[in-house]
């Protein structure tokens, strides 16, 4: 299947200057996304890995936030200066950047086991058994 091997979602949400949770946009989200896209293009990764700007990812107090999927890795406090390590070590090296990873107990959400969703079911494509 021709698709991106990894998707990096960069929060660009702006909660306003005085919001107590902070704001990914106001803490460098746009600069981070621009640097990710530029550096990945320079490395020939444009059709392999995709960096996408998104609205709120629900982790405002950790901003700027990057969610790497399909690996379910969440990074917080990521700055444009972290991009070379993010590309070299995580994207190309398969290594989690522990100093940027948001600990599981600090992520906002529900444990997957506490609210399981069904596995996706696909109909076979033409020519597949």
Beta strands, then each sheet from edge to edge (+ up, - down):
strand 1: 6-11
strand 2: 49-54
strand 3: 66-69
strand 4: 73-75
sheet 1: 2+ 1+ 3- 4+
end
